Amino acid sequence: MNITSFAKRLFLLVLVIAAPSAWAAEQVIPAPPQLAAKAYVLMDAASGEVLVQNNGDERLPPASLTKLMTAYIATLEIRKGQISESDMVTVSEHAWRTGGSRMFIQVNTQVSVSDLLHGIIIQSGNDASVAVAEHIAGSEDAFADMMNTTAASLGMTGSHFMNATGLPNPDHYATAHDMARLARAIIYEDPAHYAIYSQKEFFWNNIKQPNRNLLLWRDKTVDGLKTGHTDEAGYCLVASAVRDGQRLIAVVFGTASEQARAAETQKLLTYGFRFFETQTFYQKGAELAKSPVWKGATREVKAGLAQDLTLTLPRGQAKKLQANMTLNPQLVAPIAQGDVIGKVEVKLEDKVVHTADLIALEPVEEGGFIRRLWDSIRLFFYGLFN
């Protein structure tokens, strides 16, 4: 497939999928809302594109938003087989004495990992968070080291954790942008456990506690994630919602009240859904082209993308996209699967909005002696005349 045909295919696919109205194409997107918060970020979950941000990379106390990392590591350890949801955890005195919001577990009793996970996510239990941290790492300090290692692996460069709860510590901080990255990992890596974040209440020890995320009651499209509050941090919230197949993540730090954090977060979500759209035009691993290969056991190699080609744009702009594909002119075997063999460049008018490497979707081994000799002769003459 040549460059022109690829561009036409992508252009037509955009028209079919997006099909925006003439009014949408002509509208001017207004400025984003200004929130009464210390910092905030609105991210499209599929593309990872930040649509709105203010002080998004400022290091601030995250309060109980910290428990997103605690819960993420717990579910990661479950998926790796290091712990089980049915494991019974003996509650230490340190966990039992931890102040702040509580699940109300009792010292020296045993509680399952599954119940503790619900206590962390729904009830925001500091006691449950410490109990899980000790079960996974032996101590809360060791678990904090795991939190920081995990944060680094997720690209959370502006965050540092000192405990599993979010209780105040001068060396314990995070950014709104980092919390959006963490929420994205929670949502996509483990959908089964992410479902816990939408539960509105949890009953434990004869005490029924509601989820503090008010948006779960106010907006049926919201299905997570977590609230936080200390005097130092103010009222914080990480929320996610899905409308018409588009998922957004909103992070708000440092509002004045429980009501304010819900209202300010709702402003971000409303703005994002109203004025932006996200489309996945090609999925990773799909064959986009075939490129000739010299001196190979086969004559061509399939080319595709290592990641989904997903773009978030102002509504009505998708139909203006144009794409070009370039393949390396002389591919010589051996070629390993995943080798970069070209590039896709997507433009909106004259502005490049996305570039991605084309990779080999399969390996190509060297051909036999005759094939390599013959192609060497052909390449020699090809070079003379080109």
N, C-alpha and C positions, 0 to 999 in steps of 0.2 A: 504494500500500500504506500503510495507516495504522500508527500507532505500535504498537497492540496486536498486529496481525498480524506485524509485524517481530519483536517480543519473543517471540512464540510460535514463529516460525520458528527464531530463534537458540536458544531453549530446547530445542526438539525436536532440533535439530542436535547440540547438546551431548550430549543423552541418547543419541543414536544412535552418535556417535563415541566418547565416553568410556566409557559403560556400566560405571561402576565398581561393584564388589561392595559389598554392605551392610557387610561388615567394613571395606573401605577407607574408606567414607564415615564410619565411626564412629571410626576410629583417631585417636589424638593423635600429631602429629609430634613426635619427640624433638628436643632441642637438637642443633645441628650439632656435629660433632667439633671438638675443640680441637687444632690441629696444632702440632707442634714446628717452627715456622717464623716468620720475622720478619713476613711478610705473606702473605695468600692471598685468592683470590677464586674463587668458583664461579659461572659464568654459563650461562644457557640460551642456546644459539646462535641459535635462531629468534627468540625474543622480545627478546633482549638483557637480560633480567631477571637481576639479581644475586641469587642464592639464598643464598649464604653469603659473608661477607667479614670479614676482620680486618686492620686497617691497610691496607685496599685502596687508599687514596689517599696512602700514605706514599711519599715519594721515596727510592728505594733504587738502588744500583748493579745494573744488570741483567745484567752479564757478557755471555755470548754470546747471551742472549735478544735482544740488539741485532740479531743477524743476521736475525731475523724481519723487521725493517724494511728491512734491506739487501736481502734476497731479495724482499720485497714490491715495493720500488721497481724492482728488476730486472725482475720479471714485468710490472709496470705499464708499463715502458718497452717491453717486448716487445709487449704488447697494443696500445700506441699506435703501434707501427711505428718507434720511434726507434732501437731496436737489434734484432738478430735472434739467435736461439739459435745460428745457424751462424757468427756473427761470430767471427773469430779475434782474441784479445786478447794483445798482447805483454806479457809479465810484466816489470814494472819492478823495479829493485833495491829500491825502497821496499817493494813488495809482497812480494818474496822474503825480505827481512830481517825482516818483521813477526813478532814472537815469539808464543808461545803455541801453541794447537792449530793444526795445519797440514794442508793438502792435499798438500804437498810438490811444488808447482810450481817450475820452475827459471827463474832470471833469463834474460831475453832469448829465452825460448821462447814459442811461441804456443799458447794453449789456447782452446777454444771457450767461448762464453758458457754453453752447455748444460752442459758439464762443470764449469765453475766454479760454476754454480748448484747442481749436485749436491754439489760440494765444500763449499759454504757450508752447505747444509741438512743433509746426512747426516754429513759429516766435521767440520763446524764449523770449517772452515779460515779462519784469520785472513788468510793469504796470498791465498786466493781472494776473500775479502771486499774486500780493498784493491784487488785487480786489477779486480774488477767496478766498484767505486766510481770508479776512475780512468778506466775505459773509458766510463762513463756521463757523468761530470761533469768529467773532466780532472784532478781532484785529489781527495784524500780530504776536504780541508777544504770544497771546493765541494759534495761529495756530502753532507757533514754538514748543510749549509744545506738541501739538498733533503730530507733526513730530517726536519728540523724543520718545514719547510713542509708536508710530507706528514702529519706527526703532527698539526699544527694542523687540517688538513682532515678528519682522522678523529676529532677531538674529544679527542685525547690531551693534555689540558691540563696534566697533571702530569709530562710527560716532556721531556727535552732531550738531544740527541745531539751528541757531539763527534767521533765516529769511526764507522767502519763495522763495527767488530769487537766493541766492548764492553770493550776493555782499559781499565784504571782511569783515570779522570779526574774530578776533583772536580766538574766541571760536566756530567758525563755521568750521567744518572739516568732512572728510569722508575718507574711505579707498577704494581701488580698489576692494577688496574682497566684502565689503559691497555693493558697487554699483552693482556688479554682482548678489548678492542675491536679491537686489531690482528689478533689471531688470527681473530676473526669476519670481518674484511674479507678476510683471506687465504683462508679457507675458502669463502666465498660468491662472491667476485668472480672467482675463477680456479680452478675445480675441477680443471682439467687439470694445472696446476702444483702444486696442493695435493697431488696424488697422490705427489709426490716425498717428502713428509714421512713417508710410511708405509714407505719403503724401509729395510730393515734394515742394508744395507751398500753401500759403493761402492768400486770397485777403480780405483786410479789410480797410475801410475808404479810398477807392480809391487807396490803396497802396498794391501792390503784393510783398510779401516777400518770398524768397526761403528757404526751409529747409537747414540748414547749414551742414547737414551730407552729405558730398560729395560721400560717398560710395553708397548712394541711386541711384546715376547716374552711378557709375563705376561698380557696382556689382549687377546684377539682383537678386541674392540670399539674399541680405541684405534688411531687412524690418523694421529697427529701430536702435537705439533709440534716442540718444540725444547728442548734443555737449555742450561744455562749454569753456569759456575763460575769464580770467582776467590777468592783468600783474603779479599778485602774483601766480596764479595757472598755467599759461601757457595754452596751447591748449589741451583740454581733449575731450574724446569721449567714449561713451558706444554704442556698435553696436551689432546687432544680425543677424545671417543669417541661412538659412536652405538649406541643400543640401542632396538629396537622403534620406529625412526623418530625418536627424540628424540636430539638432539645437545647435549652439554654441553661447556663449556670450563673447565678448571681451571688456575689459575696459582698457583704456590708460589714464594716468595722466601726464601732464607736458611735452608735446612736444613743439617744437620750432615754429610751424606755422600751419595754417589750412591744408596745403598740407601734412605736416609731420604727423599730427595726423591721417589722412586718410590712408597714406601709411603704417605707423607703425601698425595700427589696421589691415590692410589687410594682413600684414605678419603673424599676430597671427592666423587669420581665415584660411588662406591658409595652414599653418602648421597643425592646428588642424584637418581640414577635410582630409588632405592627410595622416596623420599617426595614426588617432584614429577612432574607431567605437564604437557605442553605441547600445545595444540591450536590450529590455524589454522582459525577459523570462517568467515572470508570473505577472499577474495584481493583484492588491489588491482585496481581497474578493473572488478570485477564489479558489475553493476547491482543495487542494493538497493531502489530506489524511483524513481518518476517524480514530479516536482513541476510544478504549473502555472506557466506563464510569461505575464506580461502584456506586451503591445506587441511580441511577438516574431514572427519569421518562422515559427516553429513554436509550438505551444500548450503544450509541456511539455519538460522537460529530464531526462535520466537522472542519477540521483545514485548515487555509490559512494564508495569509500575510496581515498585516495592511497597507503596502505600496507596490507599484510596485517593483519587483525585477529587477532593471535596473542597468546595469554595463557599464562602459566606459573603454575600454582596447586598447592597441596598436593593430593595424590591424593585423589580422592573429593569434591572441592569443585566440580568443573566442573558437576555436575548442578544446583547451587544458583544458577547464574548467571541473571540476568535482564537484559534489554536494553531500552532505550528509544531511539527515534529522533525527533528533532524537525527539521522543515524550516522554513526561513524563510517566514513567512506570505505575503509579497508579493515575488515575484521579477519584476523588470522588466528586459527586454532593453535593451541587449545584455549577454550573459553570456559570459564567456570560459571556455574549458576550464580546469579547475583552480580556479575560483572557489569559495570556501566558501559552501555554501548550506544547511548544517544541521549537526547533531551526533549522534553515537551515544554513549550512556553505558551502560556495563556495570556492574552491581552484583552483589556477593556479599553477600547479606542486605542490610544497610543501608549497606554500605561501597562506595564507587565504586572499582572496581579498574582501570577503563580508560575513557578518553574519546578520541574521534577525530572529526576534522572530516569531514563529508560534503561532497564536492566535485562540481562539474558535470563529467560525463564527456565532454561535448561542448559546443562553442560554440553559442550561440543569437544570431543576428543580429537587428537591429531589423526589425520588419515594415514593410509599406508604410504610406503615409499614412492610408488608410482604417482599417487594423488599429489603428494607434496612436491615431487619433481615437476610434474605437469603444471601445477598452479604457480610454482616459482617462475617457470618460463612465461606463463600468461601474465603474471604480475610485472615481469620485466618489460614486456611489450606494452602492457597497460600504462606503465609509467612513462614510456617513451611518447605515447600518443595522447596522454592526458596530463 
